[in-house]
């Protein structure tokens, strides 16, 4: 299997393009929103509360989203959900202001992601041949992280040159193009639709000790180890830089992730996947500590790049175990539960960072989070022999 096998599928190219543009726009939006909110309020709590706004739809709708993904037309669900992103993006581009208005738009976009995330994962085996699945997972991570680089960097430049209104407009255009890409998908479900409880995904993960350990590692380690929500504070108050520096700080993890993802795409499959997963998350925690203590913009970017590189290894391995160990009839519901874990670790992690920064200061919040992430790795490694022994 060559390194570009997945790209031979037209549907995979469309799906990948929609993923890339969606994430590009969302990353730009995240930078602009965090900048606007911090300039308006100078409040770490307001930045942290963005995480709550984005995680509520996951708790409320993810199980339903997974159930629908396993029962109904997956392409149509993605299209209907994308309409909410187009609406919210148009409101931001039109100039909606104030914390409540921005939170409302973020909530609508989070609802879209809640319904789309399990489907984007579930349809991957339907748009590429089975032999190209691992290759498709790796390139997904590469393109995803490429958008993570371009989005914050472009947003930082546009913020400095023109202000946030243009950033919101570009994100709105991206959301429309994503809708067009999804409209062009023609894949067919390879396995018959089967009925079952909406909670079947929870039961499957509970009973599969390997998957349970992998997603739990992601939830708890990245819940404590994330520093993204505090980057505006680091850019302004600690590193004494401006919006362009914020854009590069946001992009730095993705630079490391891209380099790692390209390396993985051109390398043999990782055999001793369990130990590698554990060490990669531990490395993420160490790099987070380094960023938290840094007072140099170059060192800060380097540490963030390392967090991205280690995180990419973790993402590829977690997606691999989910895709290869989950049968199609329950794949949407399993991916929905996984999306709850991801959103909890990211969004609640942002809230946790904002709160601890307000109580103890940003440096202790970030460095302490890195220590907590390493502690989580040690606990899960001790409690999960299935993960320690996992080989691909």
C-alpha positions as CSV (number, residue, x, y, z in Angstrom):
1,X,0.0,0.0,0.0
2,X,1.5,3.3,-1.1
3,X,1.4,6.5,1.0
4,X,-1.4,8.1,-1.1
5,X,-3.7,5.1,-1.6
6,X,-6.7,6.8,0.0
7,X,-6.7,9.7,-2.4
8,X,-7.8,7.5,-5.2
9,X,-11.3,7.7,-3.8
10,X,-13.4,10.7,-5.1
11,X,-15.6,10.6,-2.0
12,X,-12.6,10.5,0.3
13,X,-11.2,13.6,-1.4
14,X,-14.5,15.4,-1.0
15,X,-14.8,14.3,2.6
16,X,-11.3,15.3,3.4
17,X,-11.8,18.7,1.7
18,X,-14.9,19.4,3.8
19,X,-13.0,18.4,7.0
20,X,-10.1,20.6,6.1
21,X,-12.2,23.7,5.2
22,X,-14.5,23.2,8.2
23,X,-11.5,23.0,10.6
24,X,-9.7,25.9,8.8
25,X,-12.8,28.1,9.4
26,X,-13.3,26.9,13.0
27,X,-9.7,27.6,13.9
28,X,-9.9,31.1,12.4
29,X,-13.2,31.6,14.3
30,X,-11.6,30.4,17.6
31,X,-8.8,32.9,17.3
32,X,-11.0,35.8,16.5
33,X,-13.6,35.0,19.1
34,X,-11.0,34.6,21.9
35,X,-9.3,37.9,20.9
36,X,-12.6,39.8,20.8
37,X,-13.8,38.4,24.1
38,X,-10.5,39.1,25.9
39,X,-10.3,42.7,24.6
40,X,-13.9,43.2,25.6
41,X,-13.7,41.7,29.1
42,X,-10.1,40.9,30.0
43,X,-11.5,38.0,31.8
44,X,-10.0,34.5,32.0
45,X,-13.4,33.2,33.1
46,X,-15.1,34.5,30.0
47,X,-12.5,32.7,27.9
48,X,-12.9,29.6,29.9
49,X,-16.7,29.7,29.6
50,X,-16.3,29.4,25.8
51,X,-15.6,25.7,26.6
52,X,-18.9,25.2,28.4
53,X,-20.8,26.8,25.6
54,X,-19.2,24.4,23.1
55,X,-19.5,21.2,25.3
56,X,-23.2,21.5,26.3
57,X,-24.5,20.3,22.8
58,X,-22.2,17.3,23.0
59,X,-23.8,16.2,26.3
60,X,-27.3,17.0,25.1
61,X,-27.2,15.6,21.6
62,X,-24.2,13.3,21.0
63,X,-26.0,10.0,21.9
64,X,-28.9,11.0,19.7
65,X,-26.5,12.0,16.9
66,X,-24.8,8.6,17.0
67,X,-28.2,6.8,17.0
68,X,-29.3,8.8,13.9
69,X,-26.0,8.1,12.2
70,X,-26.6,4.3,12.5
71,X,-30.2,4.5,11.5
72,X,-30.6,7.1,8.8
73,X,-28.9,8.7,5.8
74,X,-25.6,9.9,7.0
75,X,-24.9,12.4,4.2
76,X,-28.3,14.1,4.7
77,X,-27.7,14.5,8.4
78,X,-24.4,16.2,7.7
79,X,-26.0,18.6,5.2
80,X,-28.8,19.6,7.5
81,X,-26.4,20.1,10.4
82,X,-24.1,22.2,8.2
83,X,-26.9,24.6,7.6
84,X,-26.7,25.7,11.3
85,X,-23.0,26.5,10.8
86,X,-23.8,28.6,7.8
87,X,-26.4,30.5,9.8
88,X,-24.2,31.1,12.8
89,X,-21.3,32.1,10.5
90,X,-23.5,34.6,8.7
91,X,-24.6,36.2,11.9
92,X,-21.0,36.7,13.1
93,X,-20.0,38.1,9.6
94,X,-22.9,40.4,9.8
95,X,-21.5,42.0,12.9
96,X,-23.2,40.4,15.9
97,X,-21.5,41.8,19.1
98,X,-21.4,41.1,22.8
99,X,-20.6,38.1,24.9
100,X,-24.2,36.6,24.7
101,X,-24.4,37.0,20.9
102,X,-21.0,35.4,20.3
103,X,-21.8,32.6,22.8
104,X,-25.1,31.9,20.9
105,X,-23.3,31.6,17.6
106,X,-20.7,29.3,19.1
107,X,-23.5,27.1,20.5
108,X,-25.1,26.7,17.1
109,X,-21.7,25.7,15.6
110,X,-21.1,23.3,18.4
111,X,-24.5,21.7,17.7
112,X,-23.4,21.1,14.1
113,X,-20.2,19.5,15.2
114,X,-22.1,17.3,17.6
115,X,-24.1,15.8,14.8
116,X,-21.3,15.7,12.2
117,X,-18.4,14.3,14.2
118,X,-19.7,10.7,14.7
119,X,-20.7,10.6,11.0
120,X,-17.4,11.9,9.7
121,X,-15.7,9.1,11.6
122,X,-18.3,6.4,10.8
123,X,-18.3,7.0,7.0
124,X,-14.5,6.7,6.6
125,X,-14.6,2.9,6.0
126,X,-17.3,3.5,3.4
127,X,-15.4,6.0,1.3
128,X,-12.0,4.1,1.1
129,X,-11.1,0.4,0.5
130,X,-10.4,-1.5,3.7
131,X,-6.7,-1.8,2.8
132,X,-6.5,2.0,2.6
133,X,-8.2,2.7,5.9
134,X,-5.1,3.2,8.0
135,X,-3.6,5.4,5.3
136,X,-6.9,7.5,5.3
137,X,-6.8,7.9,9.1
138,X,-3.2,9.2,8.9
139,X,-3.9,11.7,6.1
140,X,-7.0,12.9,7.9
141,X,-4.7,13.9,10.8
142,X,-2.3,15.5,8.4
143,X,-4.9,17.6,6.6
144,X,-6.7,18.4,9.8
145,X,-3.5,19.8,11.4
146,X,-2.6,21.7,8.2
147,X,-5.9,23.5,8.6
148,X,-4.9,24.1,12.2
149,X,-1.8,25.8,11.0
150,X,-3.3,27.9,8.3
151,X,-6.4,28.9,10.3
152,X,-4.7,30.6,13.3
153,X,-1.9,32.1,11.2
154,X,-4.3,33.6,8.7
155,X,-6.6,34.8,11.5
156,X,-3.7,36.5,13.3
157,X,-2.6,38.3,10.1
158,X,-6.2,39.4,9.3
159,X,-6.8,40.5,12.9
160,X,-3.7,42.7,12.8
161,X,-4.5,44.1,9.4
162,X,-8.3,44.4,9.2
163,X,-9.9,43.3,12.4
164,X,-12.2,40.4,13.4
165,X,-15.0,41.1,10.9
166,X,-13.0,39.9,7.9
167,X,-12.0,36.7,9.8
168,X,-15.7,36.0,10.4
169,X,-16.5,36.6,6.8
170,X,-13.8,34.2,5.6
171,X,-15.1,31.6,8.0
172,X,-18.6,32.0,6.6
173,X,-17.3,31.4,3.1
174,X,-15.6,28.2,4.3
175,X,-18.8,27.0,5.8
176,X,-20.7,27.4,2.5
177,X,-17.9,25.5,0.6
178,X,-18.1,22.7,3.1
179,X,-21.8,22.4,2.4
180,X,-21.0,22.1,-1.3
181,X,-18.4,19.4,-0.7
182,X,-20.8,17.4,1.4
183,X,-23.5,17.7,-1.3
184,X,-21.2,16.0,-3.7
185,X,-20.7,12.8,-1.7
186,X,-22.1,9.6,-3.3
187,X,-21.0,6.8,-0.9
188,X,-23.4,3.9,-0.1
189,X,-23.6,2.2,3.3
190,X,-21.7,-1.1,2.9
191,X,-23.6,-2.9,5.7
192,X,-27.3,-3.1,6.3
193,X,-28.8,-0.7,8.9
194,X,-29.5,-2.5,12.2
195,X,-31.7,-1.5,15.0
196,X,-30.6,-1.2,18.7
197,X,-30.6,1.0,21.7
198,X,-29.1,4.6,21.4
199,X,-26.9,3.5,24.4
200,X,-25.3,0.6,22.4
201,X,-22.2,2.7,21.8
202,X,-21.7,3.2,25.6
203,X,-22.1,-0.5,26.2
204,X,-19.7,-1.4,23.5
205,X,-17.0,0.9,24.8
206,X,-17.6,-0.2,28.4
207,X,-17.1,-3.9,27.4
208,X,-14.1,-3.3,25.2
209,X,-11.3,-2.7,27.7
210,X,-8.8,-1.6,25.0
211,X,-11.0,1.1,23.6
212,X,-12.2,2.2,27.0
213,X,-8.6,2.7,28.1
214,X,-7.6,4.6,25.0
215,X,-10.5,7.1,25.1
216,X,-10.2,7.5,28.9
217,X,-6.5,8.4,28.4
218,X,-7.6,11.1,25.9
219,X,-10.3,12.4,28.1
220,X,-8.4,12.9,31.4
221,X,-4.9,13.7,30.1
222,X,-6.0,16.4,27.7
223,X,-8.7,17.6,30.1
224,X,-5.8,18.8,32.4
225,X,-3.1,19.3,29.8
226,X,-4.7,21.8,27.4
227,X,-3.4,25.4,27.3
228,X,-5.1,26.7,24.2
229,X,-7.8,28.7,26.0
230,X,-5.1,30.7,27.8
231,X,-3.0,31.6,24.7
232,X,-4.5,35.2,24.5
233,X,-3.3,35.8,28.1
234,X,0.2,34.4,27.2
235,X,0.4,36.5,24.1
236,X,-0.6,39.8,25.8
237,X,0.5,39.5,29.5
238,X,3.3,37.0,29.6
239,X,5.1,37.1,26.3
240,X,4.1,40.7,25.6
241,X,3.2,40.2,22.0
242,X,0.2,41.0,19.8
243,X,-2.4,39.3,17.6
244,X,0.1,37.9,15.1
245,X,2.0,36.2,17.9
246,X,-1.3,34.8,19.1
247,X,-1.9,33.3,15.6
248,X,1.5,31.7,15.6
249,X,1.1,30.3,19.1
250,X,-2.2,28.8,18.0
251,X,-0.5,27.4,14.9
252,X,2.6,26.0,16.5
253,X,1.0,22.7,17.8
254,X,-0.3,22.0,14.3
255,X,3.1,22.6,12.8
256,X,4.5,19.8,15.0
257,X,1.5,17.7,14.2
258,X,1.9,18.1,10.5
259,X,5.5,17.1,10.6
260,X,4.7,14.0,12.7
261,X,1.6,13.1,10.5
262,X,3.7,13.2,7.3
263,X,6.3,11.1,8.9
264,X,3.7,8.5,10.0
265,X,2.1,8.4,6.6
266,X,5.5,7.5,5.0
267,X,6.5,5.1,7.8
268,X,5.6,1.4,8.5
269,X,2.6,0.9,10.8
270,X,3.4,1.3,14.5
271,X,3.4,-2.3,15.9
272,X,3.7,-1.8,19.6
273,X,0.8,0.7,19.6
274,X,-0.1,0.6,23.3
275,X,3.3,1.6,24.7
276,X,3.8,4.2,22.0
277,X,0.4,5.8,22.8
278,X,1.2,6.0,26.5
279,X,4.6,7.6,25.9
280,X,3.2,10.0,23.4
281,X,0.7,11.4,25.9
282,X,3.4,11.6,28.6
283,X,5.5,13.6,26.1
284,X,2.5,15.9,25.6
285,X,2.4,16.5,29.3
286,X,6.2,17.3,29.5
287,X,6.0,19.7,26.6
288,X,3.0,21.4,28.2
289,X,5.0,22.0,31.3
290,X,7.8,23.5,29.2
291,X,5.4,25.9,27.5
292,X,3.9,27.0,30.8
293,X,7.3,28.0,32.2
294,X,8.6,29.6,29.1
295,X,9.1,33.4,28.7
296,X,10.5,33.3,25.2
297,X,8.2,33.4,22.1
298,X,10.5,31.0,20.2
299,X,10.7,28.5,23.1
300,X,7.0,28.7,23.6
301,X,6.3,27.9,20.0
302,X,8.8,25.0,20.1
303,X,7.1,23.5,23.2
304,X,3.7,23.9,21.6
305,X,5.0,22.3,18.4
306,X,6.1,19.3,20.5
307,X,2.6,19.1,22.1
308,X,1.2,18.9,18.6
309,X,3.6,16.2,17.5
310,X,2.9,14.0,20.5
311,X,-0.9,14.6,20.2
312,X,-0.8,13.6,16.5
313,X,0.6,10.2,17.4
314,X,-2.1,9.8,20.0
315,X,-4.9,10.8,17.6
316,X,-3.8,8.4,14.8
317,X,-3.5,5.4,17.3
318,X,-6.8,6.2,19.0
319,X,-8.6,6.5,15.7
320,X,-7.0,3.3,14.5
321,X,-8.3,1.3,17.4
322,X,-11.7,2.8,17.1
323,X,-12.0,2.1,13.4
324,X,-10.5,-1.4,13.4
325,X,-12.2,-2.8,16.6
326,X,-15.7,-1.4,16.0
327,X,-18.3,-3.1,13.8
328,X,-20.2,-0.9,11.3
329,X,-23.7,-1.4,12.8
330,X,-22.6,0.4,16.0
331,X,-19.9,2.6,14.6
332,X,-22.0,5.8,14.6
333,X,-22.9,5.4,18.2
334,X,-19.3,4.5,19.3
335,X,-18.0,7.6,17.4
336,X,-20.7,9.7,19.1
337,X,-19.5,8.6,22.5
338,X,-15.9,9.2,21.4
339,X,-16.9,12.7,20.4
340,X,-18.2,13.3,23.9
341,X,-14.9,12.3,25.3
342,X,-13.1,14.6,22.8
343,X,-15.3,17.5,23.5
344,X,-15.1,17.0,27.2
345,X,-11.3,17.0,27.1
346,X,-11.1,20.0,24.9
347,X,-14.0,22.2,26.0
348,X,-14.0,21.3,29.7
349,X,-10.3,21.5,29.6
350,X,-10.6,25.1,28.4
351,X,-13.0,25.8,31.2
352,X,-10.6,24.2,33.7
353,X,-7.7,26.2,32.4
354,X,-9.7,29.5,32.7
355,X,-10.8,28.7,36.2
356,X,-7.4,27.7,37.5
357,X,-5.8,30.6,35.8
358,X,-8.2,33.0,37.5
359,X,-7.5,31.4,40.9
360,X,-3.8,30.6,40.7
361,X,-2.5,32.4,37.6
362,X,-1.9,31.2,34.1
363,X,1.6,29.8,34.6
364,X,0.6,27.5,37.5
365,X,-2.5,26.5,35.5
366,X,-0.6,25.3,32.4
367,X,2.4,23.8,34.2
368,X,0.2,22.0,36.7
369,X,-2.0,20.7,33.9
370,X,1.1,19.1,32.3
371,X,1.9,17.4,35.6
372,X,-1.6,16.2,35.9
373,X,-1.5,14.7,32.4
374,X,1.6,12.7,33.2
375,X,-0.1,11.5,36.3
376,X,-3.1,10.3,34.3
377,X,-0.7,8.3,32.0
378,X,0.9,6.6,34.9
379,X,-2.5,5.6,36.4
380,X,-4.0,4.3,33.2
381,X,-0.8,2.4,32.3
382,X,-1.0,0.7,35.8
383,X,-4.7,-0.1,35.5
384,X,-4.9,-1.2,31.9
385,X,-2.8,-4.3,30.9
386,X,-4.8,-4.4,27.6
387,X,-3.5,-1.0,26.6
388,X,0.1,-1.9,27.6
389,X,0.0,-5.0,25.5
390,X,-1.9,-3.6,22.4
391,X,-0.2,-4.3,19.1
392,X,-1.4,-3.6,15.6
